[in-house]
Each structure stands twice: as C-alpha cells, then as structure tokens.
Amino acid sequence: MAIVLSVSGSPSATSRTTRLLRHVDARLEARGHHVVPFEARSLPAHALLSADFSHPAIAAAADLFARADGVVIGTPVYKAAYSGLLKTLLDVLPQHALTGKAVLPLATGGSTAHVLAVDYALRPVLSSMGAGHVTQGWFVLDRHITVREDGGTAIERETDALLTPVVEAFASALERLAVPALTG
C-alpha cells in the first residue's frame, strides 16, 4: 500500500479540479492505497507569497510531500498554464521534493485549447523536482465534471472511461516503485 498525496492547486472552494481529484482518490483507495487529500488554498497566503519556509504550515506541507510515495497534482488551467497557487506551492517546496516518487498530473479547463498545459507547462516543473516517474497526465474539460443532486461528483461517461487507464498506469507505477523498497 502506497501513501498518495492528492494535491489540489485550485484557489476555488467549489473547484471542479478538486472534485476530479477526489474521484481519482476513490479509485486509488479501491486499489488499496492510502490517499491524503491536500488543498494548496489551505496554506496561509502570506507564508506562500513571502516564501516563509519556516512557517509551520509550509513545513507541514513539505513533510506531507516527503512522506508520500506518490503525488497526484491537480490544477485548473488559466491562460495556458497551471495555477499560480500551485506554482507558489511548488516554489516553496525543497528542490527535490518529488525525488523517487510517481507523479500523476491532472488539469481541468474550459477549452481543449489548454490541453497541452499538462505536458508543456506542468510536466517540466515536476521533472525538475526529481519525480521518479511522471506518468501520462490528463486534461478534463470543466463541463465534463458536474455536481449531482446528492452533492457527489459525476464525471462524463466517456471522459471517465478515458481517465481509467491513466489512473491505472499511475497506480501501477506506484506499485513498481514500492517493490524495491519492500525487497531492499
């Protein structure tokens, strides 16, 4: 069982990005992984923007990353890039905070014009932070994530079907990275 940190880089309290992440979290938990949800917006803005590495909340976030075997990073796409909130969070983490970890980048947005943000904006940053394996990322249109009457999340059927192998590949990468730790 791997520990997965599921990070929402959305500044919105009613985020479709966060809803997508919690949907993915449930799938990972169904495979036996322990998922720790984390919302970057919960961090104090002053500590983030002033890069206060010694602030207890920033230190606690860095510790969550350090303890995780894998990280799912979710972000809305604004102006063809991942959120500034996510960028600020990544900037205050240690340079090699993702070393040896499997990472799944996910993005949401209003137009398919932003689909390349995952590979051309986010993936290079994750790689520069030492990620052991950045799996295939995925972009989901906002309109394919809706709120059901009971408050739960509904993912458009075809989108969910396309997301399934992406999540499965990440779970497999987690399991492959965990094997040396168990045998070593």
C-alpha positions, -999 to +999 in steps of 0.1 A: +000+000+000+014+033-011+008+067+005-005+091-021-007+128-016-035+143-037-028+180-042-054+205-055-038+236-069-071+253-073-079+286-054-116+279-056-136+264-027-161+249-053-134+236-076-141+211-103-104+203-101-107+192-065-138+172-074-118+154-102-091+147-077-114+132-051-129+110-079-093+097-087-086+094-049-115+069-046-101+048-074-067+047-058-082+038-024-101+010-041-067-004-051-055-004-015-035+029-015-038+054+014-047+088-001-041+121+018-061+150+003-044+184+004-056+217-009-029+243-015-055+270-008-055+260+028-020+274+032-016+309+046-012+333+016+014+354+033+036+324+041+033+312+005+039+346-012+068+355+011+084+320+007+084+316+045+100+281+046+100+281+084+062+288+087+046+257+104+020+253+076+047+253+049+069+229+069+039+206+074+031+207+036+068+198+028+065+170+053+034+156+035+053+156+003+083+139+019+062+111+034+043+104+002+052+076-022+033+092-050+017+125-057-014+134-078-012+171-088-044+187-100-047+222-113-071+244-132-056+259-164-056+296-165-040+315-195-025+282-209-006+273-177-012+257-143-025+279-115-003+305-098-013+290-064+002+256-075+033+273-088+037+292-055+033+259-036+059+241-057+083+270-053+083+268-015+090+230-015+125+217-014+141+214-049+140+176-049+106+172-031+095+147-057+126+125-059+118+089-063+080+095-064+054+086-090+035+117-101+002+120-119-005+155-133-042+163-139-056+195-153-091+210-158-101+238-180-128+253-201-114+247-236-094+220-253-070+248-264-054+243-230-048+206-232-011+210-238-006+228-204-001+194-187+028+184-209+044+217-218+039+237-186+035+213-156+055+182-166+089+200-169+085+215-134+076+182-119+106+166-136+129+193-124+118+185-088+132+149-092+100+130-098+109+093-102+082+088-128+058+114-142+030+093-156+008+103-185-011+133-174-047+141-183-068+171-191-105+172-184-130+198-197-148+216-168-182+208-184-174+171-180-173+174-142-207+181-126-223+181-092-251+155-087-282+164-067-269+145-037-237+167-038-215+140-052-194+143-084-204+130-118-177+126-145-190+124-181-190+088-191-165+089-220-142+112-200-143+087-171-136+058-194-105+077-209-094+086-174-094+050-162-062+038-179-044+070-168-052+063-132-044+026-136-010+034-151-002+057-121-013+030-096+009+005-114+039+030-113+033+033-076+034-004-071+065-008-092+083+019-072+072+002-039+087-032-049+124-022-044+115-006-010+100-039+001+128-061-012+157-038-004 
